Amino acid sequence: MERALLGGGCFWCTEGAYKGLYGVESALPAYAGGFDPNPRYEPVCSGTTGHAEIVEVVFDPDLIPFETILEVFFTVHDPTQLNRQGNDIGTQYRSCIMPTTEAQGDTARKVIESMQPLFDAQIVTTIEEATHFTIAEEYHHNYYARNPAQGYCMAVVGPKINKVRAKHAHLYTA
């Protein structure tokens, strides 16, 4: 198994995109990239900890390559928005890849370069270290599946997940 650490704005959206993806064992919301050794949701949301909302994706690279994990990542969010996704504004919503191996870092740079022609604006996704990585509080886990009628989920999360599932339907098991 391999781990991918990806920040694409609100972690509820990113987590939901990886649920049910063939070859993905788990997707958990987390925080990383900041200076607080024990990040929690409210301080991270305030933008004062330096952390990004990320998702830890555990996957089998024999079933789904890291490149495909990144294709889904670049579908679920807009990598051209600096420190924001829609109305979610701040460095905690930055587009970032936190490689867990040197090979992932190399692959991430190549995928960013290959994806750039598909976007009208410059991709601003950073490649950075996952300092103070912490799994988010339990109430964030599987948030969209548990709260599909919540306003933000209906307006933002659901449409993003539907977009990913439509584009990559062949990658989903359910």
SVG drawing of the C-alpha trace seen along z (x, -y; Angstrom):
<svg xmlns="http://www.w3.org/2000/svg" viewBox="-31 -34 44 39">
<polyline fill="none" stroke="black" stroke-width="0.4" points="0.0,0.0 1.0,-3.6 -0.1,-6.9 -1.0,-10.1 -1.5,-13.3 -3.5,-15.8 -5.0,-19.2 -7.7,-20.4 -9.7,-22.9 -12.4,-21.6 -11.4,-18.0 -15.0,-16.9 -15.0,-17.3 -11.6,-15.6 -12.4,-12.7 -15.7,-12.1 -14.0,-11.9 -11.8,-9.0 -14.5,-7.0 -15.4,-3.9 -12.5,-4.5 -11.0,-1.2 -7.7,-0.4 -8.3,-2.9 -8.3,-1.3 -9.2,-4.5 -9.5,-8.2 -9.4,-10.2 -9.5,-14.0 -6.4,-15.4 -4.3,-18.5 -0.7,-19.0 1.8,-21.6 1.6,-23.9 3.6,-24.7 1.1,-23.6 2.0,-20.1 -1.6,-19.3 -3.9,-21.0 -7.6,-21.0 -10.4,-22.1 -11.3,-25.5 -7.7,-26.9 -7.0,-25.4 -10.1,-27.0 -9.0,-30.4 -5.9,-30.2 -3.6,-30.7 -1.8,-27.3 -0.3,-27.2 -2.0,-23.8 -4.0,-22.8 -7.1,-20.6 -5.8,-17.5 -6.9,-13.9 -4.8,-10.9 -5.5,-8.4 -4.2,-4.9 -4.1,-3.0 -2.7,0.1 -0.4,-1.2 -0.7,2.2 -4.4,1.4 -4.4,-2.3 -1.3,-4.3 -0.4,-7.6 -0.9,-9.3 -4.5,-8.3 -4.9,-9.4 -3.6,-12.8 -6.0,-12.9 -8.9,-12.6 -7.3,-15.2 -7.1,-17.7 -10.8,-17.0 -12.2,-17.5 -10.8,-21.0 -9.5,-24.0 -5.7,-24.0 -5.5,-27.5 -7.1,-29.2 -4.5,-30.4 -5.3,-29.8 -9.0,-29.2 -11.6,-27.0 -14.7,-29.0 -15.9,-30.8 -13.5,-28.9 -10.7,-31.4 -7.3,-31.0 -4.1,-29.1 -5.9,-26.2 -7.7,-25.6 -4.6,-25.7 -4.0,-23.2 -1.1,-21.1 0.5,-17.7 2.6,-16.4 4.6,-13.5 5.4,-10.6 8.2,-9.4 10.7,-11.0 9.1,-9.2 5.7,-10.8 7.3,-14.2 8.8,-13.5 5.5,-12.2 3.6,-15.1 5.8,-17.6 5.4,-15.7 1.6,-15.5 1.3,-19.2 3.3,-19.9 1.2,-17.6 -2.1,-19.0 -1.2,-22.7 -2.4,-22.9 -5.9,-21.8 -6.3,-24.9 -6.7,-28.5 -4.8,-29.9 -1.5,-28.8 -1.7,-25.8 -0.7,-27.0 -0.6,-23.6 2.4,-23.4 4.5,-20.4 5.4,-20.6 6.3,-18.7 3.5,-17.2 4.7,-18.8 2.6,-18.0 0.4,-15.5 -2.7,-14.8 -5.9,-12.9 -8.9,-15.2 -11.5,-14.7 -13.8,-11.7 -16.9,-13.9 -15.2,-14.9 -14.8,-11.3 -17.1,-10.3 -18.8,-13.7 -20.6,-13.9 -22.0,-10.4 -23.4,-11.1 -24.7,-14.6 -25.7,-14.8 -28.7,-17.2 -26.5,-19.7 -26.5,-23.0 -22.7,-23.1 -22.8,-19.5 -25.8,-20.0 -24.3,-23.2 -20.6,-22.4 -19.5,-18.9 -22.2,-17.0 -21.6,-18.7 -17.9,-18.3 -18.2,-14.6 -20.7,-14.1 -18.3,-15.8 -15.5,-13.5 -17.7,-10.4 -19.0,-11.4 -15.6,-12.0 -13.9,-9.0 -16.9,-6.6 -14.8,-3.6 -12.6,-4.0 -15.4,-3.5 -16.5,-0.2 -19.8,-1.4"/>
</svg>
